[in-house]
Amino acid sequence: MAEDMFLFWGSGSPPCWRAMIALEEKGLQGYKNKLLNFEKGEHKQPEVLEVNPRGQLPAFRHGEKKVNESLAICMYLESQFKSRGTQLIPDKAADQALVYQRAFEGLVLQQKLVDLLMYARHVPEEERQETTMKRNMEAASAEAQLWEGHVQEGSCLAGKDFTMADVVVYPVVALMFRLGLSTEKYPKLSQYNDFLKDRPSIKATYPPHWLESPPTSDLLKSL
Amino acid sequence: MAEDMFLFWGSGSPPCWRAMIALEEKGLQGYKNKLLNFEKGEHKQPEVLEVNPRGQLPAFRHGEKKVNESLAICMYLESQFKSRGTQLIPDKAADQALVYQRAFEGLVLQQKLVDLLMYARHVPEEERQETTMKRNMEAASAEAQLWEGHVQEGSCLAGKDFTMADVVVYPVVALMFRLGLSTEKYPKLSQYNDFLKDRPSIKATYPPHWLESPPTSDLLKSL
């Protein structure tokens, strides 16, 4: 089962981490995998492009089936292995509605973060505009505040059980704190970050370079 | 069933249209709904914010359950009404993997389009940079070319059956042609656009203002 699976991944990427948490939660340990270095451009090599033509990670194969978008991988695993490991999508309509809502809202939070990081890191300095940076920061801040309101103390994101919502959102929240998000300004998100960090699926997949070296940016400290 | 549902929507928005196609395909005609005018800012009024705090459309309620992100609505409807209407997610693993991959990839295509439109329309002119516009256009063009390669003549997106992949992607493709995408440069996408436009779920939900008035932009004509 898991031995037919292969994952290309990069350390610290929320989409990669999300796929790995889902694999753990579904009890699919033992999948083959290869850690690639984004900074060396290893995600653009032919063996990755053969699975994911965009040259992005994660790139995932289950036998001959290729699935790359991180939430597609998670949904596929949940659907194919519904009765195995953690049930990530509950059956009851009200619970299910909330899990879908939070999981897909998680992609909005991620996008605001991507907009901010891409602009700050990849737009050439001479082209960068203060006003655009400010607008990106304001959008990310409004979004982070919304999530601060979503989180309940001592709870997962969509209630007491760990669900697909956590699979999607936890890696984004953890990255935000790694990038300097204030634990004082976002106390509930900070509690949520701590609440899940020792969960086996998260501990087993924690970005190795985060454990080895301190952050190189505090871009979010004023968010 | 459908009479417990309420949808706030805007004409021509791919996320709104997607939710409406899913409702049709699942045989949930008769849901209550209200068409709002984006240009008048009607999507920011309290009755919408009460369902969707971001003040974005679609905003959807099923009884007391609120689901707003468009793909969350579609997945929720498919899951709750699996055996009703069109089966949008196939059971067979290989088919399912492809449907999930294409459906979630559809959000990537949509995002490239959003990046382009938001920059061209909402960044103040004095702040806009030629180089950024050019980079956004190149990214959208590379993405459109990838999709031109995905489409097969006389077929839906993930094979012969209409699936969640079409629910997600069709409204984006249709919008791209509405915004001037070249039918000569993208002949397969153009065929796909035509192939599905008379499908009952799409015809019944076609953006009313597209039927009434000509496009006001040809932003994508050089894509």
Contacts between the chains, C-beta under 8 A, distances in Angstrom:
chain1	res1	chain2	res2	distance
A	53	B	146	6.3
A	54	B	108	7.6
A	54	B	146	7.3
A	62	B	93	7.7
A	62	B	97	6.8
A	64	B	94	7.4
A	65	B	93	6.6
A	65	B	94	5.5
A	65	B	97	3.9
A	65	B	98	7.6
A	66	B	97	7.3
A	66	B	101	6.9
A	67	B	97	5.1
A	67	B	100	6.1
A	67	B	101	4.9
A	68	B	101	6.5
A	68	B	105	7.7
A	69	B	100	7.7
A	69	B	101	6.4
A	69	B	104	3.6
A	69	B	105	5.7
A	69	B	107	7.5
A	69	B	108	7.2
A	71	B	104	5.6
A	72	B	100	4.0
A	72	B	101	5.2
A	72	B	103	7.0
A	72	B	104	3.8
A	72	B	105	7.6
A	73	B	100	8.0
A	75	B	75	7.6
A	75	B	100	5.4
A	75	B	104	7.8
A	76	B	96	6.5
A	76	B	97	5.6
A	76	B	100	4.9
A	79	B	89	7.3
A	79	B	96	6.3
A	79	B	100	7.9
A	80	B	93	5.8
A	80	B	96	7.2
A	89	B	79	7.3
A	93	B	62	7.7
A	93	B	65	6.6
A	93	B	80	5.8
A	94	B	64	7.4
A	94	B	65	5.5
A	96	B	76	6.5
A	96	B	79	6.3
A	96	B	80	7.2
A	97	B	62	6.8
A	97	B	65	3.9
A	97	B	66	7.3
A	97	B	67	5.1
A	97	B	76	5.6
A	98	B	65	7.6
A	100	B	67	6.1
A	100	B	69	7.7
A	100	B	72	4.0
A	100	B	73	8.0
A	100	B	75	5.4
A	100	B	76	4.8
A	100	B	79	7.8
A	101	B	66	6.9
A	101	B	67	4.9
A	101	B	68	6.5
A	101	B	69	6.4
A	101	B	72	5.2
A	103	B	72	7.0
A	104	B	69	3.6
A	104	B	71	5.6
A	104	B	72	3.8
A	104	B	75	7.8
A	105	B	68	7.7
A	105	B	69	5.7
A	105	B	72	7.6
A	107	B	69	7.5
A	107	B	107	7.1
A	108	B	54	7.6
A	108	B	69	7.2
A	111	B	111	7.0
A	123	B	132	6.9
A	124	B	131	7.6
A	127	B	129	5.3
A	127	B	131	5.4
A	127	B	132	6.5
A	129	B	127	5.3
A	129	B	129	7.3
A	131	B	124	7.6
A	131	B	127	5.3
A	132	B	123	6.9
A	132	B	127	6.5
A	146	B	53	6.3
A	146	B	54	7.3
